Amino acid sequence: MNNLDIRDEIRTSGLRFWQVADALGLNDGNFSRKLRHELSDADKAKIRTVIRKLASERED
């Protein structure tokens, strides 16, 4: 499976995939399809930034 690191980060942060997709301006189906193919380092960095932001908002 591709992008296991991103998938694991979303799960361990307690977020849902749809929340990350929404923050990226994508619908959840498109985000899931995007994860089927290995992402570039730049795309992964953008997603990780969103994950950290959402996780910190969730903690507050």
Order of alpha helices (4+ residues) and beta strands (2+ residues): alpha-alpha-alpha-alpha
